[in-house]
Amino acid sequence: MPKFIESSITKAIQSYISDQKPTDVAILVDEHTKELCLPLLSELKISKTIEVTSGEEHKQLATCSHIWEQLTSFGFDRKALLINLGGGVIGDMGGFCAASYKRGIRFINVPTTLLSMVDASVGGKLGVDFGPLKNHIGFFQLPDEVFICPIFLKTLPQNELRSGFAEVVKHALIQDSEHWKWLQQQSFPDLNWLEVIKKSVAIKEEVVKEDPTEKGLRKILNFGHTIGHAIESYFLDKDKLLHGEAIAVGMICESYVSWSKGLLSEEALKEITTLLIATYGQQKISEGAMEAIAPFMLQDKKNEGKLIQASLLKGIGNAIYDVEINKKNLLESIRHYNGLNVNML
C-alpha cells in the first residue's frame, strides 16, 4: 500500500532511510524533475544523482546502460538504495534497473505525475520499451516503498495532469460505476486530487491483489490500452501524443467495439465519449495512419498467438477480459471516432 503524504515528503523519506540504513543512496531524475521536484527533497542531502533524458522515447535499454554504469561508478553494493523521482518512465525504468543491478537492490518510488501516482505506482510492473513497442522488456517486482504526495502535481503543466486523469477515468469505468457517476459531476481541473488519487489507487490495488501477475482479472486494467497503446506507438516519432491522450482515444474506440459486440449500451457509449471528448478534444487519425497502427496491436502483451485479446466493457463499472478483436474492429472504431460530431455530444 503506498504511503499518502499530504506534506513533509522529505521527513517521510528520511524516516524510511533511517530505518532501513542503506549503504548508499542515489536519486534518479530527468531534467524536469531535477529542476522542479528535486529541490523539494533538498533537506535529504543526497549527493548522488543520476540524470536521464525525459520522454517515452528514452525508455530504452540504452538509457538503462547509462543508469547501470552510474550505479557501478558509485560502487553501489546490494544494500544500496535507488530513489526514483519522476513519472511513469522513471518509475518503470528505474525499478527495472534497480531490480536487475547485481540481481537486485532496493528501490523506492516517489511519483511526481498524476499518471504515475494512480497507475505506475501500484502493481509492481517494471520495464522498458523495445523500439516502438511499449514495455516489451520487463518483469513484476514491487518497490520497497511508494510515497505519494500531491505537492508534486503543482509542478505539472495542464496537459500532463490531463494525461494522468485518463487512468482515473479508466479505473472508474472498469470497476466502480458510482465513482464514474461522481467523476461526471466534477470539473477536471478543480478536483480534490488527494481524494481522487486515493480512490483510484484503491481500485487498482483491489484488482492487483487478486491477480498480481496478470494471469486473469488484472487484464481489465488494460481497457483502452490495446488500441490506445497502438496509437501511442504509431505517433511516438510523429506528432507525439501523451500516454493519457492516446488512452483516451483508445477508451472511446474500445467502448465502441464493446457496443458493436452487444456488450455496452448506446447510452453508456455516449456517456463515455462525452466526458472524454470534453476533456481531451478530438485527434484526427488518417486512413493511412490506421493501416500503420494495426500491426502494433499484434504486439500487445495480452495476445495469445496471433489472436488479439482486448479488455472491453460489459456495462460501466464492469470490464471483461480476453475478448478477441481484429483489425476490422480497429478500423471501424477509429472511423467511428473520426466521425464523431463533438458539437452533438
Salt bridges, closest charged atoms under 4 A:
ASP24 OD2 - LYS48 NZ 3.28
GLU31 OE2 - HIS32 NE2 3.59
GLU51 OE1 - LYS34 NZ 3.04
GLU56 OE2 - LYS134 NZ 2.90
GLU57 OE1 - LYS240 NZ 3.50
ASP92 OD2 - LYS59 NZ 2.81
ASP119 OD1 - LYS170 NZ 3.93
ASP119 OD1 - LYS204 NZ 2.96
GLU145 OE1 - LYS3 NZ 2.93
GLU167 OE1 - LYS170 NZ 2.71
GLU167 OE2 - HIS225 NE2 3.00
GLU167 OE2 - HIS243 NE2 3.05
ASP176 OD2 - LYS199 NZ 2.90
GLU178 OE2 - LYS181 NZ 3.41
GLU214 OE2 - LYS125 NZ 3.07
GLU232 OE2 - LYS134 NZ 3.57
GLU232 OE1 - HIS243 ND1 3.02
GLU287 OE2 - ARG335 NE 2.90
GLU291 OE1 - LYS327 NZ 2.65
ASP300 OD1 - LYS302 NZ 2.68
ASP322 OD1 - LYS219 NZ 3.00
GLU332 OE2 - LYS328 NZ 3.29
